[in-house]
């Protein structure tokens, strides 16, 4: 009964929460370097093309491999925030990755991403501090299509990252995953990718409306963890 009450309350909040999402991808300018700042690995800009767009004129083809952060000072993910991005395995259904998350500074002293990963067939949460690669959680197997855009929804609260991926109908691809980072500082939007997946419509939702973004998947994952 208690869970039912919580679910009803959560659904009501999601229905009543104002539409506060703000897009920060900067792709519609058609100028990658003017909207993203190179941090590490390779300075090769990602291609912005009409073919990689979910909405608007441009989406990003993640083919450079480098780490970049948004040049928009407002593109920050703080404790209690959520964010989402749309992902398509455009380079092939079993290759490539797209990393979307946040970094505390240009050195990635604290950095975390949620990764749509066709090359390993799952969704991942990683600690990328110092531009490293330490996996913290992985989903059940996912078969990523190279023709369909998927919504990857992420919440960050109390240092805990919860993530889940959904298809075009809104159906979950696998149960939500969760990782406790032990860090509640947040940071600037961070992005990396390789082998040509497509990314578009990156958005950030401040608290408390962020609860509506992930939906009930994170709540159910929390209940399972107990």
MDTraj code that builds the backbone (N, CA, C; nanometers):
import mdtraj as md
import numpy as np

residues = "UNK UNK UNK UNK UNK UNK UNK UNK UNK UNK UNK UNK UNK UNK UNK UNK UNK UNK UNK UNK UNK UNK UNK UNK UNK UNK UNK UNK UNK UNK UNK UNK UNK UNK UNK UNK UNK UNK UNK UNK UNK UNK UNK UNK UNK UNK UNK UNK UNK UNK UNK UNK UNK UNK UNK UNK UNK UNK UNK UNK UNK UNK UNK UNK UNK UNK UNK UNK UNK UNK UNK UNK UNK UNK UNK UNK UNK UNK UNK UNK UNK UNK UNK UNK UNK UNK UNK UNK UNK UNK UNK UNK UNK UNK UNK UNK UNK UNK UNK UNK UNK UNK UNK UNK UNK UNK UNK UNK UNK UNK UNK UNK UNK UNK UNK UNK UNK UNK UNK UNK UNK UNK UNK UNK UNK UNK UNK UNK UNK UNK UNK UNK UNK UNK UNK UNK UNK UNK UNK UNK UNK UNK UNK UNK UNK UNK UNK UNK UNK UNK UNK UNK UNK UNK UNK UNK UNK UNK UNK UNK UNK UNK UNK UNK UNK UNK UNK UNK UNK UNK UNK UNK UNK UNK UNK UNK UNK UNK UNK UNK UNK UNK UNK UNK UNK UNK UNK UNK UNK UNK UNK UNK UNK UNK UNK UNK UNK UNK UNK UNK UNK UNK UNK UNK UNK UNK UNK UNK UNK UNK UNK UNK UNK UNK UNK UNK UNK UNK UNK UNK UNK UNK UNK UNK UNK UNK".split()
xyz = np.array([
    [0.0832, -0.1204, 0.0000],
    [0.0000, 0.0000, 0.0000],
    [0.0865, 0.1252, 0.0000],
    [0.1958, 0.1224, 0.0776],
    [0.2816, 0.2383, 0.0846],
    [0.3432, 0.2686, -0.0515],
    [0.3886, 0.1612, -0.1225],
    [0.4481, 0.1815, -0.2536],
    [0.3451, 0.2383, -0.3500],
    [0.2217, 0.1871, -0.3435],
    [0.1160, 0.2369, -0.4310],
    [0.0941, 0.3853, -0.4099],
    [0.0925, 0.4263, -0.2823],
    [0.0747, 0.5687, -0.2510],
    [0.1871, 0.6522, -0.3088],
    [0.3111, 0.6025, -0.2966],
    [0.4257, 0.6747, -0.3493],
    [0.4172, 0.6860, -0.5004],
    [0.3791, 0.5756, -0.5666],
    [0.3693, 0.5760, -0.7112],
    [0.2639, 0.6744, -0.7596],
    [0.1505, 0.6787, -0.6908],
    [0.0442, 0.7715, -0.7273],
    [0.0919, 0.9154, -0.7106],
    [0.1593, 0.9416, -0.5980],
    [0.2088, 1.0765, -0.5730],
    [0.3133, 1.1167, -0.6761],
    [0.4007, 1.0216, -0.7121],
    [0.5030, 1.0502, -0.8107],
    [0.4420, 1.0787, -0.9462],
    [0.3435, 0.9988, -0.9844],
    [0.2766, 1.0196, -1.1123],
    [0.2071, 1.1548, -1.1158],
    [0.1469, 1.1933, -1.0041],
    [0.0791, 1.3225, -0.9972],
    [0.1788, 1.4361, -1.0118],
    [0.2945, 1.4218, -0.9466],
    [0.3972, 1.5245, -0.9576],
    [0.4470, 1.5352, -1.1006],
    [0.4686, 1.4185, -1.1655],
    [0.5158, 1.4195, -1.3030],
    [0.4161, 1.4876, -1.3943],
    [0.2868, 1.4652, -1.3699],
    [0.1839, 1.5228, -1.4554],
    [0.1723, 1.6725, -1.4354],
    [0.1974, 1.7185, -1.3111],
    [0.1758, 1.8590, -1.2805],
    [0.3020, 1.9440, -1.2919],
    [0.4190, 1.8801, -1.3021],
    [0.5446, 1.9547, -1.3050],
    [0.5517, 2.0409, -1.4292],
    [0.5998, 2.1641, -1.4172],
    [0.6095, 2.2522, -1.5333],
    [0.7156, 2.2033, -1.6302],
    [0.6999, 2.2380, -1.7560],
    [0.7951, 2.1979, -1.8593],
    [0.9173, 2.2881, -1.8480],
    [1.0171, 2.2452, -1.7712],
    [1.1330, 2.3290, -1.7414],
    [1.2578, 2.2855, -1.8158],
    [1.2475, 2.1830, -1.9005],
    [1.3658, 2.1352, -1.9710],
    [1.4235, 2.2438, -2.0597],
    [1.5560, 2.2537, -2.0621],
    [1.6243, 2.3488, -2.1474],
    [1.7274, 2.2745, -2.2315],
    [1.7263, 2.3011, -2.3605],
    [1.8202, 2.2345, -2.4500],
    [1.9545, 2.3057, -2.4470],
    [2.0610, 2.2256, -2.4412],
    [2.1944, 2.2829, -2.4308],
    [2.2917, 2.2243, -2.5324],
    [2.2410, 2.1509, -2.6327],
    [2.3389, 2.0851, -2.7185],
    [2.4124, 2.1821, -2.8095],
    [2.3508, 2.2953, -2.8454],
    [2.4203, 2.3919, -2.9295],
    [2.4377, 2.3481, -3.0729],
    [2.3725, 2.2394, -3.1126],
    [2.3920, 2.1881, -3.2476],
    [2.3281, 2.2764, -3.3540],
    [2.2203, 2.3445, -3.3179],
    [2.1466, 2.4212, -3.4183],
    [2.2254, 2.5414, -3.4704],
    [2.3343, 2.5763, -3.4029],
    [2.4202, 2.6827, -3.4544],
    [2.5016, 2.6345, -3.5745],
    [2.5099, 2.5026, -3.5893],
    [2.5879, 2.4463, -3.6984],
    [2.7374, 2.4653, -3.6823],
    [2.7816, 2.5040, -3.5633],
    [2.9227, 2.5335, -3.5371],
    [2.9647, 2.4594, -3.4105],
    [3.0308, 2.3447, -3.4267],
    [3.0666, 2.2655, -3.3104],
    [3.1630, 2.3404, -3.2184],
    [3.2710, 2.3892, -3.2746],
    [3.3755, 2.4504, -3.1932],
    [3.3287, 2.5783, -3.1251],
    [3.2277, 2.6441, -3.1803],
    [3.1776, 2.7655, -3.1182],
    [3.0893, 2.7407, -2.9990],
    [3.0484, 2.6154, -2.9786],
    [2.9557, 2.5839, -2.8712],
    [3.0076, 2.4779, -2.7745],
    [3.1202, 2.4147, -2.8105],
    [3.1802, 2.3136, -2.7251],
    [3.3290, 2.3410, -2.7116],
    [3.3829, 2.3174, -2.5924],
    [3.5235, 2.3433, -2.5632],
    [3.5986, 2.2112, -2.5490],
    [3.7057, 2.1975, -2.6245],
    [3.7880, 2.0772, -2.6211],
    [3.8577, 2.0639, -2.4856],
    [3.8562, 1.9420, -2.4296],
    [3.9228, 1.9177, -2.3025],
    [4.0364, 1.8172, -2.3135],
    [4.0151, 1.7064, -2.3850],
    [4.1162, 1.6013, -2.3836],
    [4.0989, 1.5051, -2.5002],
    [4.2035, 1.4347, -2.5328],
    [4.2079, 1.3238, -2.6266],
    [4.2319, 1.3698, -2.7692],
    [4.1335, 1.4263, -2.8361],
    [4.1519, 1.4720, -2.9733],
    [4.0743, 1.6007, -2.9946],
    [4.1299, 1.6898, -3.0714],
    [4.0650, 1.8186, -3.0960],
    [3.9715, 1.8120, -3.2174],
    [3.9581, 1.6942, -3.2791],
    [3.8720, 1.6815, -3.3966],
    [3.7276, 1.7072, -3.3584],
    [3.6640, 1.8104, -3.4158],
    [3.5237, 1.8360, -3.3818],
    [3.4331, 1.7232, -3.4324],
    [3.3237, 1.7028, -3.3632],
    [3.2235, 1.6096, -3.4127],
    [3.1476, 1.6753, -3.5269],
    [3.1028, 1.5936, -3.6209],
    [3.0278, 1.6460, -3.7343],
    [2.8841, 1.6755, -3.6945],
    [2.8326, 1.7890, -3.7374],
    [2.6927, 1.8239, -3.7201],
    [2.6250, 1.8084, -3.8556],
    [2.5288, 1.7164, -3.8643],
    [2.4655, 1.6872, -3.9920],
    [2.3147, 1.6795, -3.9776],
    [2.2452, 1.7015, -4.0886],
    [2.0997, 1.6875, -4.0899],
    [2.0602, 1.5424, -4.0695],
    [2.1408, 1.4500, -4.1204],
    [2.1084, 1.3086, -4.1090],
    [2.1129, 1.2563, -3.9670],
    [2.1845, 1.3262, -3.8780],
    [2.1951, 1.2835, -3.7384],
    [2.0944, 1.3538, -3.6484],
    [2.0087, 1.4380, -3.7062],
    [1.9138, 1.5154, -3.6258],
    [1.7895, 1.4332, -3.5930],
    [1.7460, 1.4438, -3.4694],
    [1.6137, 1.3912, -3.4308],
    [1.5091, 1.4993, -3.4508],
    [1.5406, 1.6206, -3.4065],
    [1.4577, 1.7376, -3.4308],
    [1.5495, 1.8497, -3.4778],
    [1.4942, 1.9545, -3.5354],
    [1.5744, 2.0659, -3.5804],
    [1.6575, 2.0319, -3.7027],
    [1.7590, 2.1121, -3.7266],
    [1.8382, 2.1009, -3.8490],
    [1.9602, 2.0111, -3.8349],
    [2.0170, 1.9989, -3.7122],
    [2.1422, 1.9269, -3.6957],
    [2.1408, 1.8352, -3.5736],
    [2.2082, 1.7216, -3.5882],
    [2.2443, 1.6355, -3.4775],
    [2.3928, 1.6090, -3.4876],
    [2.4511, 1.5511, -3.3838],
    [2.5955, 1.5259, -3.3827],
    [2.6263, 1.3820, -3.4201],
    [2.7249, 1.3658, -3.5085],
    [2.7805, 1.2346, -3.5397],
    [2.9080, 1.2211, -3.4569],
    [2.9067, 1.1297, -3.3612],
    [3.0144, 1.1212, -3.2627],
    [3.1296, 1.0375, -3.3191],
    [3.2188, 1.1056, -3.3910],
    [3.3227, 1.0329, -3.4625],
    [3.4636, 1.0785, -3.4288],
    [3.4802, 1.1606, -3.3264],
    [3.6121, 1.2148, -3.2976],
    [3.6832, 1.1525, -3.1799],
    [3.6080, 1.1013, -3.0833],
    [3.6693, 1.0352, -2.9695],
    [3.7122, 1.1246, -2.8559],
    [3.7078, 1.2566, -2.8727],
    [3.7576, 1.3458, -2.7692],
    [3.6547, 1.3825, -2.6650],
    [3.7036, 1.4388, -2.5538],
    [3.6178, 1.4893, -2.4471],
    [3.5942, 1.6389, -2.4688],
    [3.4676, 1.6807, -2.4621],
    [3.4290, 1.8200, -2.4805],
    [3.3284, 1.8588, -2.3738],
    [3.3299, 1.9863, -2.3335],
    [3.2272, 2.0365, -2.2434],
    [3.1537, 2.1515, -2.3106],
    [3.0305, 2.1722, -2.2682],
    [2.9511, 2.2804, -2.3251],
    [3.0128, 2.4157, -2.2911],
    [3.0141, 2.5053, -2.3886],
    [3.0641, 2.6402, -2.3652],
    [2.9591, 2.7309, -2.3033],
    [2.8369, 2.6806, -2.2902],
    [2.7285, 2.7568, -2.2283],
    [2.7425, 2.7467, -2.0771],
    [2.7676, 2.8594, -2.0111],
    [2.7886, 2.8601, -1.8661],
    [2.6662, 2.8108, -1.7908],
    [2.5495, 2.8186, -1.8544],
    [2.4272, 2.7742, -1.7885],
    [2.4044, 2.6235, -1.8018],
    [2.4864, 2.5561, -1.8806],
    [2.4685, 2.4125, -1.9037],
    [2.5317, 2.3317, -1.7912],
    [2.4774, 2.3480, -1.6717],
    [2.5303, 2.2806, -1.5540],
    [2.4298, 2.1798, -1.5001],
    [2.4828, 2.0720, -1.4461],
    [2.4020, 1.9685, -1.3823],
    [2.4377, 1.9682, -1.2348],
    [2.3444, 2.0116, -1.1512],
    [2.3666, 2.0211, -1.0077],
    [2.2942, 1.9083, -0.9358],
    [2.3283, 1.8905, -0.8092],
    [2.2617, 1.7875, -0.7300],
    [2.1110, 1.8127, -0.7298],
    [2.0335, 1.7102, -0.7573],
    [1.8890, 1.7215, -0.7665],
    [1.8380, 1.7435, -0.9074],
    [1.9295, 1.7620, -1.0030],
    [1.8920, 1.7830, -1.1429],
    [1.8759, 1.6495, -1.2158],
    [1.8137, 1.6564, -1.3332],
    [1.8093, 1.5445, -1.4265],
    [1.8498, 1.5952, -1.5645],
    [1.8896, 1.5035, -1.6477],
    [1.9150, 1.5389, -1.7867],
    [1.8784, 1.4212, -1.8747],
    [1.8629, 1.4481, -2.0040],
    [1.8336, 1.3418, -2.0983],
    [1.9007, 1.3724, -2.2309],
    [1.9190, 1.2667, -2.3090],
    [1.9659, 1.2845, -2.4461],
    [1.9051, 1.1756, -2.5328],
    [1.9039, 1.2016, -2.6619],
    [1.8513, 1.1043, -2.7571],
    [1.9677, 1.0462, -2.8365],
    [1.9664, 0.9150, -2.8498],
    [2.0804, 0.8411, -2.9029],
    [2.0350, 0.7446, -3.0119],
    [2.1134, 0.7373, -3.1179],
    [2.0900, 0.6380, -3.2228],
    [2.2248, 0.5786, -3.2625],
    [2.2296, 0.4469, -3.2738],
    [2.3557, 0.3791, -3.3062],
    [2.3813, 0.3880, -3.4562],
    [2.3984, 0.5100, -3.5050],
    [2.4080, 0.5326, -3.6477],
    [2.5274, 0.4680, -3.7150],
    [2.6323, 0.4400, -3.6375],
    [2.7500, 0.3787, -3.6966],
    [2.7400, 0.2282, -3.7094],
    [2.6349, 0.1704, -3.6548],
    [2.6180, 0.0255, -3.6559],
    [2.5572, -0.0196, -3.5247],
    [2.4743, -0.1219, -3.5291],
    [2.3983, -0.1643, -3.4122],
    [2.4843, -0.2261, -3.3028],
    [2.6111, -0.2557, -3.3320],
    [2.6947, -0.3207, -3.2305],
    [2.8315, -0.2550, -3.2181],
    [2.8423, -0.1267, -3.2573],
    [2.9698, -0.0568, -3.2419],
    [2.9455, 0.0824, -3.1846],
    [3.0508, 0.1396, -3.1275],
    [3.0457, 0.2782, -3.0833],
    [2.9852, 0.2988, -2.9459],
    [3.0055, 0.4215, -2.8943],
    [2.9510, 0.4631, -2.7655],
    [2.9282, 0.6137, -2.7656],
    [2.8320, 0.6586, -2.6842],
    [2.8114, 0.8010, -2.6604],
    [2.8072, 0.8241, -2.5105],
    [2.8972, 0.9091, -2.4614],
    [2.9098, 0.9424, -2.3203],
    [2.8488, 1.0809, -2.2973],
    [2.7494, 1.0931, -2.2100],
    [2.6929, 1.2242, -2.1761],
    [2.6874, 1.2340, -2.0241],
    [2.7446, 1.3416, -1.9689],
    [2.7436, 1.3584, -1.8239],
    [2.7896, 1.4971, -1.7847],
    [2.8745, 1.5042, -1.6827],
    [2.9181, 1.6349, -1.6342],
    [3.0581, 1.6258, -1.5751],
    [3.1275, 1.7395, -1.5774],
    [3.2625, 1.7483, -1.5220],
    [3.2722, 1.8679, -1.4282],
    [3.3447, 1.8509, -1.3209],
    [3.3598, 1.9587, -1.2231],
    [3.4475, 2.0720, -1.2754],
    [3.5401, 2.0393, -1.3662],
    [3.6320, 2.1399, -1.4190],
    [3.6942, 2.0868, -1.5475],
    [3.7839, 2.1655, -1.6074],
    [3.8433, 2.1262, -1.7348],
    [3.9391, 2.0089, -1.7229],
    [3.9785, 1.9737, -1.6009],
    [4.0665, 1.8594, -1.5785],
    [3.9895, 1.7333, -1.5424],
    [3.8565, 1.7432, -1.5396],
    [3.7710, 1.6300, -1.5023],
    [3.8089, 1.5747, -1.3646],
    [3.8328, 1.6661, -1.2704],
    [3.8669, 1.6224, -1.1351],
    [3.7580, 1.5326, -1.0792],
    [3.6334, 1.5693, -1.1047],
    [3.5186, 1.4826, -1.0783],
    [3.4365, 1.4809, -1.2076],
    [3.4189, 1.3653, -1.2658],
    [3.3430, 1.3563, -1.3910],
    [3.2709, 1.2227, -1.3978],
    [3.1454, 1.2275, -1.4402],
    [3.0623, 1.1075, -1.4489],
    [2.9778, 1.1143, -1.5752],
    [2.9591, 1.0008, -1.6404],
    [2.8763, 0.9964, -1.7598],
    [2.7845, 0.8750, -1.7581],
    [2.6770, 0.8854, -1.8362],
    [2.5907, 0.7712, -1.8651],
    [2.6080, 0.7410, -2.0136],
    [2.6389, 0.6157, -2.0442],
    [2.6865, 0.5778, -2.1765],
    [2.5886, 0.4825, -2.2447],
    [2.5414, 0.5222, -2.3622],
    [2.4711, 0.4294, -2.4508],
    [2.5789, 0.3541, -2.5274],
    [2.5852, 0.2224, -2.5091],
    [2.7023, 0.1464, -2.5535],
    [2.6647, 0.0272, -2.6412],
    [2.6425, 0.0498, -2.7710],
    [2.6157, -0.0644, -2.8596],
    [2.7289, -0.1664, -2.8643],
    [2.8546, -0.1200, -2.8464],
    [2.9660, -0.2137, -2.8597],
    [2.9705, -0.3177, -2.7478],
    [2.9043, -0.2886, -2.6345],
    [2.8933, -0.3894, -2.5294],
    [2.7480, -0.4298, -2.5028],
    [2.6553, -0.3692, -2.5768],
    [2.5152, -0.4088, -2.5680],
    [2.4495, -0.3739, -2.4364],
    [2.4757, -0.2511, -2.3843],
    [2.4146, -0.2150, -2.2569],
    [2.4145, -0.0637, -2.2385],
    [2.3657, -0.0214, -2.1223],
    [2.3719, 0.1167, -2.0753],
    [2.4628, 0.1162, -1.9541],
    [2.5541, 0.2144, -1.9447],
    [2.6540, 0.2152, -1.8389],
    [2.6538, 0.3467, -1.7631],
    [2.6935, 0.3409, -1.6366],
    [2.7311, 0.4597, -1.5608],
    [2.8806, 0.4473, -1.5337],
    [2.9558, 0.5524, -1.5673],
    [3.1003, 0.5488, -1.5472],
    [3.1494, 0.6667, -1.4650],
    [3.2547, 0.6418, -1.3880],
    [3.3354, 0.7462, -1.3257],
    [3.4459, 0.7781, -1.4249],
    [3.4435, 0.8995, -1.4793],
    [3.5432, 0.9406, -1.5783],
    [3.6368, 1.0476, -1.5236],
    [3.6536, 1.0485, -1.3926],
    [3.7431, 1.1459, -1.3303],
    [3.8840, 1.1332, -1.3881],
    [3.9457, 1.2484, -1.4179],
    [4.0761, 1.2477, -1.4826],
    [4.0718, 1.1928, -1.6231],
    [3.9520, 1.1915, -1.6835],
    [3.9277, 1.1351, -1.8167],
    [3.9566, 0.9860, -1.8207],
    [3.9364, 0.9196, -1.7051],
    [3.9516, 0.7752, -1.7000],
    [3.8222, 0.7038, -1.7348],
    [3.8185, 0.5719, -1.7129],
    [3.7044, 0.4902, -1.7513],
    [3.6829, 0.3813, -1.6469],
    [3.6071, 0.4128, -1.5424],
    [3.5778, 0.3153, -1.4377],
    [3.4279, 0.2933, -1.4318],
    [3.3830, 0.1773, -1.4764],
    [3.2397, 0.1477, -1.4786],
    [3.1863, 0.1277, -1.3380],
    [3.0711, 0.1899, -1.3108],
    [3.0088, 0.1813, -1.1794],
    [2.8805, 0.0983, -1.1817],
    [2.8153, 0.0894, -1.2965],
    [2.6922, 0.0109, -1.3080],
    [2.6674, -0.0177, -1.4551],
    [2.6040, -0.1317, -1.4822],
    [2.5699, -0.1701, -1.6191],
    [2.4297, -0.2291, -1.6210],
    [2.3595, -0.2058, -1.7301],
    [2.2228, -0.2551, -1.7425],
    [2.2204, -0.3999, -1.7885],
    [2.1003, -0.4560, -1.7908],
    [2.0791, -0.5823, -1.8600],
    [2.1079, -0.5615, -2.0086],
    [2.1256, -0.6703, -2.0860],
    [2.1565, -0.6540, -2.2287],
    [2.0523, -0.5714, -2.3031],
    [2.1014, -0.4862, -2.3935],
    [2.0167, -0.4023, -2.4784],
    [2.0603, -0.4209, -2.6230],
    [1.9640, -0.4383, -2.7126],
    [1.9926, -0.4437, -2.8558],
    [1.9624, -0.3065, -2.9154],
    [2.0659, -0.2307, -2.9409],
    [2.0489, -0.0951, -2.9932],
    [2.0314, -0.1004, -3.1446],
    [1.9268, -0.0392, -3.1964],
    [1.9055, -0.0300, -3.3403],
    [1.9828, 0.0893, -3.3958],
    [2.0349, 0.0772, -3.5180],
    [2.1047, 0.1891, -3.5801],
    [2.0100, 0.2829, -3.6533],
    [1.8790, 0.2557, -3.6466],
    [1.7821, 0.3410, -3.7161],
    [1.6878, 0.4140, -3.6219],
    [1.6807, 0.3732, -3.4964],
    [1.5840, 0.4303, -3.4018],
    [1.6541, 0.5182, -3.2988],
    [1.5935, 0.6338, -3.2683],
    [1.6417, 0.7164, -3.1589],
    [1.5846, 0.6655, -3.0266],
    [1.6705, 0.6571, -2.9258],
    [1.6310, 0.6172, -2.7914],
    [1.6510, 0.7344, -2.6964],
    [1.5623, 0.7453, -2.5986],
    [1.5773, 0.8480, -2.4958],
    [1.6507, 0.7890, -2.3762],
    [1.7618, 0.8507, -2.3387],
    [1.8370, 0.8101, -2.2203],
    [1.8113, 0.9150, -2.1129],
    [1.7462, 0.8747, -2.0037],
    [1.7052, 0.9663, -1.8977],
    [1.7889, 0.9408, -1.7730],
    [1.8396, 1.0490, -1.7129],
    [1.9331, 1.0385, -1.6018],
    [1.8912, 1.1326, -1.4895],
    [1.8927, 1.0844, -1.3656],
    [1.8733, 1.1716, -1.2503],
    [1.9988, 1.1670, -1.1638],
    [2.0257, 1.2808, -1.0957],
    [2.1450, 1.2939, -1.0121],
    [2.1020, 1.3594, -0.8815],
    [2.0905, 1.2803, -0.7764],
    [2.0377, 1.3305, -0.6494],
    [2.1100, 1.2653, -0.5332],
    [2.1604, 1.3483, -0.4412],
    [2.2340, 1.2958, -0.3275],
    [2.3600, 1.2227, -0.3688],
    [2.4157, 1.2614, -0.4843],
    [2.5339, 1.1945, -0.5354],
    [2.5048, 1.0652, -0.6084],
    [2.3797, 1.0234, -0.6119],
    [2.3415, 0.8982, -0.6764],
    [2.2925, 0.9266, -0.8180],
    [2.3489, 0.8568, -0.9146],
    [2.3056, 0.8654, -1.0538],
    [2.2160, 0.7464, -1.0840],
    [2.0983, 0.7748, -1.1373],
    [2.0062, 0.6708, -1.1818],
    [1.9792, 0.6934, -1.3299],
    [1.9841, 0.5877, -1.4099],
    [1.9702, 0.6024, -1.5539],
    [1.8852, 0.4905, -1.6121],
    [1.8154, 0.5250, -1.7195],
    [1.7313, 0.4278, -1.7880],
    [1.7157, 0.4713, -1.9335],
    [1.6987, 0.3751, -2.0241],
    [1.6799, 0.4043, -2.1662],
    [1.5427, 0.3563, -2.2111],
    [1.4823, 0.4339, -2.3012],
    [1.3464, 0.4072, -2.3484],
    [1.3422, 0.4122, -2.5003],
    [1.2546, 0.3296, -2.5605],
    [1.2407, 0.3350, -2.7054],
    [1.1421, 0.4431, -2.7461],
    [1.1103, 0.4501, -2.8746],
    [1.0265, 0.5574, -2.9260],
    [0.8838, 0.5523, -2.8727],
    [0.8405, 0.4362, -2.8252],
    [0.7058, 0.4240, -2.7686],
    [0.7023, 0.4594, -2.6205],
    [0.8193, 0.4821, -2.5602],
    [0.8279, 0.5093, -2.4175],
    [0.8513, 0.3855, -2.3333],
    [0.8676, 0.2696, -2.3978],
    [0.8917, 0.1458, -2.3247],
    [1.0375, 0.1383, -2.2802],
    [1.0587, 0.0941, -2.1575],
    [1.1934, 0.0794, -2.1036],
    [1.2673, -0.0341, -2.1732],
    [1.3947, -0.0123, -2.2058],
    [1.4751, -0.1165, -2.2694],
    [1.5311, -0.2161, -2.1690],
    [1.5466, -0.1733, -2.0446],
    [1.6012, -0.2575, -1.9379],
    [1.5734, -0.1868, -1.8059],
    [1.5736, -0.2607, -1.6937],
    [1.5536, -0.1936, -1.5644],
    [1.6558, -0.0828, -1.5410],
    [1.6150, 0.0185, -1.4668],
    [1.7032, 0.1301, -1.4364],
    [1.8280, 0.0834, -1.3624],
    [1.9380, 0.1538, -1.3850],
    [2.0626, 0.1249, -1.3148],
    [2.0954, 0.2423, -1.2228],
    [2.1777, 0.2159, -1.1217],
    [2.2039, 0.3160, -1.0195],
    [2.3476, 0.3038, -0.9696],
    [2.4102, 0.4196, -0.9407],
    [2.5451, 0.4206, -0.8851],
    [2.5593, 0.5380, -0.7898],
    [2.6214, 0.5134, -0.6761],
    [2.6479, 0.6187, -0.5779],
    [2.7877, 0.6736, -0.6025],
    [2.7949, 0.7988, -0.6494],
    [2.9239, 0.8594, -0.6802],
    [2.9957, 0.9109, -0.5569],
    [2.9202, 0.9394, -0.4518],
    [2.9789, 1.0003, -0.3340],
    [3.0128, 1.1467, -0.3538],
    [2.9647, 1.2037, -0.4637],
    [2.9962, 1.3430, -0.4997],
    [2.8668, 1.4165, -0.5291],
    [2.8478, 1.5335, -0.4692],
    [2.7230, 1.6075, -0.4894],
    [2.7467, 1.7470, -0.5462],
    [2.8652, 1.7694, -0.6033],
    [2.8974, 1.9020, -0.6532],
    [2.8425, 1.9351, -0.7905],
    [2.8212, 1.8329, -0.8721],
    [2.7741, 1.8579, -1.0073],
    [2.8819, 1.9176, -1.0951],
    [2.8410, 1.9748, -1.2086],
    [2.9382, 2.0339, -1.2988],
    [2.8789, 2.0680, -1.4332],
    [2.9662, 2.0944, -1.5286],
    [2.9278, 2.1384, -1.6625],
    [2.9050, 2.0183, -1.7540],
    [2.8101, 2.0331, -1.8459],
    [2.7765, 1.9268, -1.9398],
    [2.9005, 1.8776, -2.0146],
    [2.9197, 1.7458, -2.0152],
    [3.0376, 1.6807, -2.0717],
    [2.9939, 1.5781, -2.1754],
    [3.0715, 1.5656, -2.2838],
    [3.0308, 1.4774, -2.3926],
    [3.1519, 1.4132, -2.4577],
    [3.1344, 1.2872, -2.4983],
    [3.2369, 1.2145, -2.5734],
    [3.1677, 1.1049, -2.6546],
    [3.2260, 1.0651, -2.7651],
    [3.1702, 0.9552, -2.8419],
    [3.2662, 0.9073, -2.9484],
    [3.2419, 0.7858, -2.9984],
    [3.3257, 0.7350, -3.1064],
    [3.2484, 0.6339, -3.1907],
    [3.2961, 0.6126, -3.3125],
    [3.2402, 0.5184, -3.4098],
    [3.1015, 0.5559, -3.4582],
    [3.0750, 0.6870, -3.4648],
    [2.9626, 0.7440, -3.5397],
    [2.8212, 0.7249, -3.4865],
    [2.7983, 0.7061, -3.3566],
    [2.6596, 0.7141, -3.3105],
    [2.6082, 0.8564, -3.3245],
    [2.4755, 0.8716, -3.3271],
    [2.4114, 1.0023, -3.3399],
    [2.3546, 1.0457, -3.2057],
    [2.3697, 1.1723, -3.1722],
    [2.3153, 1.2285, -3.0483],
    [2.2432, 1.3582, -3.0816],
    [2.1281, 1.3795, -3.0177],
    [2.0539, 1.5032, -3.0383],
    [1.9676, 1.5308, -2.9154],
    [1.9158, 1.6530, -2.9085],
    [1.8185, 1.6928, -2.8066],
    [1.8663, 1.6641, -2.6645],
    [1.9848, 1.7151, -2.6304],
    [2.0343, 1.7062, -2.4934],
    [1.9649, 1.8142, -2.4112],
    [1.9047, 1.7766, -2.2993],
    [1.8341, 1.8750, -2.2174],
    [1.8621, 1.8518, -2.0704],
    [1.8474, 1.9583, -1.9942],
    [1.8692, 1.9560, -1.8495],
    [1.7423, 2.0043, -1.7816],
    [1.7010, 1.9356, -1.6763],
    [1.5830, 1.9749, -1.6005],
    [1.6226, 1.9974, -1.4551],
    [1.6090, 2.1206, -1.4046],
    [1.6416, 2.1476, -1.2641],
    [1.5421, 2.0809, -1.1697],
    [1.5825, 2.0593, -1.0455],
    [1.4912, 2.0109, -0.9423],
    [1.3895, 2.1209, -0.9135],
    [1.2627, 2.0878, -0.8721],
    [1.2138, 1.9523, -0.8468],
    [1.1482, 1.8874, -0.9669],
    [1.1389, 1.9578, -1.0796],
    [1.0722, 1.9001, -1.1955],
    [1.1479, 1.7812, -1.2507],
    [1.2742, 1.7632, -1.2102],
    [1.3554, 1.6548, -1.2620],
    [1.2970, 1.5184, -1.2313],
    [1.2161, 1.5071, -1.1274],
    [1.1564, 1.3791, -1.0928],
    [1.0725, 1.3255, -1.2068],
    [1.0131, 1.4141, -1.2845],
    [0.9264, 1.3709, -1.3936],
    [1.0046, 1.3142, -1.5099],
    [1.1336, 1.3488, -1.5228],
    [1.2104, 1.3103, -1.6398],
    [1.2357, 1.1608, -1.6443],
    [1.2863, 1.1057, -1.5356],
    [1.3197, 0.9647, -1.5351],
    [1.1961, 0.8784, -1.5239],
    [1.0885, 0.9303, -1.4680],
    [0.9676, 0.8503, -1.4514],
    [0.9797, 0.7617, -1.3299],
    [0.9096, 0.6497, -1.3315],
    [0.9033, 0.5632, -1.2154],
    [1.0154, 0.4603, -1.2118],
    [1.0966, 0.4523, -1.3192],
    [1.2011, 0.3512, -1.3228],
    [1.2990, 0.3652, -1.2087],
    [1.3425, 0.4892, -1.1814],
    [1.4373, 0.5105, -1.0737],
    [1.3804, 0.4759, -0.9387],
    [1.2514, 0.5043, -0.9196],
    [1.1876, 0.4715, -0.7929],
    [1.1820, 0.3216, -0.7720],
    [1.1492, 0.2496, -0.8781],
    [1.1428, 0.1047, -0.8664],
    [1.2816, 0.0464, -0.8408],
    [1.3852, 0.1053, -0.9065],
    [1.5214, 0.0582, -0.8824],
    [1.5611, 0.0793, -0.7380],
    [1.5210, 0.1934, -0.6810],
    [1.5502, 0.2228, -0.5415],
    [1.4845, 0.1205, -0.4499],
    [1.3616, 0.0835, -0.4832],
    [1.2901, -0.0145, -0.4008],
    [1.3584, -0.1504, -0.4097],
    [1.4049, -0.1874, -0.5318],
    [1.4729, -0.3155, -0.5478],
    [1.6018, -0.3170, -0.4673],
    [1.6740, -0.2013, -0.4632],
    [1.8017, -0.1969, -0.3931],
    [1.7849, -0.2216, -0.2453],
    [1.6709, -0.1776, -0.1894],
    [1.6462, -0.2034, -0.0467],
    [1.6260, -0.3518, -0.0211],
])
top = md.Topology()
chain = top.add_chain()
for i, resn in enumerate(residues, 1):
    res = top.add_residue(resn, chain, resSeq=i)
    for name in ("N", "CA", "C"):
        top.add_atom(name, md.element.get_by_symbol(name[0]), res)
traj = md.Trajectory(xyz[None], top)
